[in-house]
Amino acid sequence: MKKRVGYFLFIVSFVAWAAIALLPFTNLSIAKAAAITTALFVAGEITFYLSVIFLGKEFLEKMKRHFRKVKSFKKPNSEKNLSS
Protein backbone atom coordinates (compact mmCIF):
# COMPACT_ATOMS: atom_id res chain seq x y z
CA MET A 1 0.00 0.00 0.00
CA LYS A 2 2.88 2.34 0.86
CA LYS A 3 4.43 1.90 -2.61
CA ARG A 4 1.11 2.59 -4.35
CA VAL A 5 0.70 5.86 -2.46
CA GLY A 6 4.31 6.75 -3.30
CA TYR A 7 3.88 6.12 -7.02
CA PHE A 8 0.58 8.01 -7.02
CA LEU A 9 2.23 11.03 -5.38
CA PHE A 10 5.13 10.80 -7.84
CA ILE A 11 2.74 10.95 -10.78
CA VAL A 12 0.76 13.81 -9.20
CA SER A 13 3.97 15.81 -8.83
CA PHE A 14 4.60 15.62 -12.57
CA VAL A 15 0.97 16.41 -13.36
CA ALA A 16 1.37 19.61 -11.32
CA TRP A 17 4.42 20.61 -13.38
CA ALA A 18 2.58 19.84 -16.62
CA ALA A 19 -0.33 21.99 -15.47
CA ILE A 20 2.09 24.88 -14.92
CA ALA A 21 3.25 24.52 -18.52
CA LEU A 22 -0.35 24.70 -19.75
CA LEU A 23 -1.33 27.82 -17.79
CA PRO A 24 -0.18 30.36 -20.41
CA PHE A 25 -2.77 28.93 -22.81
CA THR A 26 -5.68 29.72 -20.50
CA ASN A 27 -7.66 32.95 -20.31
CA LEU A 28 -6.71 33.71 -16.72
CA SER A 29 -5.62 37.09 -15.49
CA ILE A 30 -1.93 37.49 -14.68
CA ALA A 31 -2.64 37.61 -10.95
CA LYS A 32 -4.71 34.42 -11.01
CA ALA A 33 -2.17 32.63 -13.19
CA ALA A 34 0.63 33.65 -10.83
CA ALA A 35 -1.31 32.41 -7.80
CA ILE A 36 -2.15 29.11 -9.47
CA THR A 37 1.45 28.68 -10.65
CA THR A 38 2.73 29.20 -7.12
CA ALA A 39 0.21 26.74 -5.70
CA LEU A 40 1.04 24.12 -8.33
CA PHE A 41 4.77 24.60 -7.79
CA VAL A 42 4.44 24.11 -4.03
CA ALA A 43 2.07 21.16 -4.46
CA GLY A 44 4.38 19.53 -7.01
CA GLU A 45 7.40 19.83 -4.75
CA ILE A 46 5.56 18.58 -1.67
CA THR A 47 4.09 15.59 -3.49
CA PHE A 48 7.49 14.75 -5.01
CA TYR A 49 9.25 14.75 -1.62
CA LEU A 50 6.41 12.79 -0.03
CA SER A 51 6.68 10.22 -2.82
CA VAL A 52 10.40 9.85 -2.14
CA ILE A 53 9.62 9.30 1.55
CA PHE A 54 7.02 6.64 0.73
CA LEU A 55 9.08 4.90 -1.96
CA GLY A 56 12.28 4.85 0.05
CA LYS A 57 15.98 5.22 -0.43
CA GLU A 58 16.18 2.61 -3.19
CA PHE A 59 13.84 4.61 -5.40
CA LEU A 60 15.85 7.79 -4.82
CA GLU A 61 19.09 6.00 -5.72
CA LYS A 62 17.47 4.58 -8.86
CA MET A 63 16.42 8.09 -9.90
CA LYS A 64 19.93 9.44 -9.25
CA ARG A 65 21.46 6.68 -11.38
CA HIS A 66 19.03 7.46 -14.19
CA PHE A 67 19.85 11.17 -14.19
CA ARG A 68 23.59 10.50 -13.99
CA LYS A 69 23.24 8.23 -17.02
CA VAL A 70 21.40 10.97 -18.93
CA LYS A 71 24.01 13.53 -17.89
CA SER A 72 26.92 11.30 -18.95
CA PHE A 73 25.19 10.65 -22.27
CA LYS A 74 25.18 14.36 -23.06
CA LYS A 75 28.69 15.03 -21.74
CA PRO A 76 30.78 13.71 -24.69
CA ASN A 77 29.04 16.05 -27.14
CA SER A 78 29.85 19.10 -25.06
CA GLU A 79 33.49 18.05 -24.74
CA LYS A 80 33.73 17.64 -28.50
CA ASN A 81 32.53 21.19 -29.03
CA LEU A 82 35.03 22.59 -26.54
CA SER A 83 38.04 20.92 -28.16
CA SER A 84 37.29 22.25 -31.66
N, C-alpha and C positions, 0 to 999 in steps of 0.2 A: 504494500500500500504506500509506503514511504517513497519508493522509486516512482510510482505512478504520479504522485503529487509533485515530485521533483521534476519529472519530464513535462508535466502540464505547466508548471511555473516557468520552465525554460522556454517552452513554446510561446507562452503569453508574453514573456519579455521581448521576444522578437516581433511579435504582433504589435506591441506598443511602438517599437522603433519603426515598423512599416507604416503604422498609422501616422507617425510624425512626418514621414516622407510624403504622405498623401494630403496632408493639411493644406499646402499651397493651392491645391486644385479645388478647394471648397470656397463657398461664398461667405466665409466668416470675416468679421471685422478683425483688424490687426490685434486689438486688445484681446479678443476672444481666442484667436489663434495662438497668441503668445501664452495665454493662461492654459490652454489645452496642451500645447507643446510642453510646457513645464510639468504639468501633471503627468503626461505620458512618459516624459523623461524619468521622472522620479519613480513612477510605477514600474517602468521597464528595468531600472537599476535594482529596485527592491526585489522584484520577482526573480531577477537573474541571481542575485546573491542568496535569496532563499532557496532557489533551485540547487545551487551549489551546496548549500548546507544539507538539503535533503538527499542529494545524490552522492555526496561524500567526496573524500579526497581522491579516490580513484578516477572519478569523473573529471575532476579538475585537472589532474595530471594528464588524462587522455586529451583534454582540450588543449593544454599547453603543448603537448607533443604535436598535435595537429597544426597549431599555429606556427610552431617552430619549423615544421616541414614546409609549410606554405612560404614562410620567410626565407628559408634556405633555397627554395625553388626559384625565387625571384632574385636572389643575391648574385649568382653568376652573371646575369645580364647587366647588372649595374656595374660590376667590376670590369666587364668588357668595355663599356662605354667610357670608363675612367682611364683605361690604359691607352685608348686611341688618341 
